[in-house]
Amino acid sequence: MTSTDSAATDSAQKAPAKDPWDLPDVSGLVVGVLGGTGPQGKGLAYRFAKAGQKVIIGSRAAERARAAAEELGHGIEGADNAECARRSDVVIVAVPWEGHGETLASLRGELAGKLVVDCVNPLGFDKKGAYALRPEEGSAAEQAAALLPDSRVTAAFHHLSAVLLQDPEIEEIDTDVMVLGEARADVETVQALAGRIPGMRGVFAGRLRNAHQVEALVANLISVNRRYKAHAGLRVTDV
């Protein structure tokens, strides 16, 4: 090995690790919300638009999406799901679990090349309350990845209260968002988007194979909320 090679090796070994909080500027991205006429979708659309993000609400019926967008204001637009997917850089999936697979399969072409953020929680309900379901693929996010082979699928925004998101009197959403995905750049984009909402922070929580327990935790939060009449979220300590 020459002295030049040795110096290059030493330099590479001493290179500082990337700061995990050095996140990209996402202010120019267009955010689409599939299922944007439901409580969670409307709440996320409202918060992102209020933070200055360009937002498009998607629905199976364009008229419903436009009505919801007009209600929310802040420059939000409404469109059918296919147009919402085509026009957006980042697409948040906030549809009901019952229609999750069918909706994504029908939009495979429109979502190709897009960064998709799945926030769907597969849950069942009985007399004992909410309980987690386990999809054949392992989680809603893994189902999305299987149905959208040409998209970059991540998972996030599972544990947010739709009530708090939609309340205009609340300026900050005091919670962390657990973000899962396969590519660091995609995860960091979603973390940065979460950080656009005052009080919120995106925290890397593993790869998509770990999405089931994150989705399932919503059943526990529902139990917390019912017992304490709260709108509980999560905070990750020491990071």
Disulfide bonds with the S-S distance in Angstrom:
none
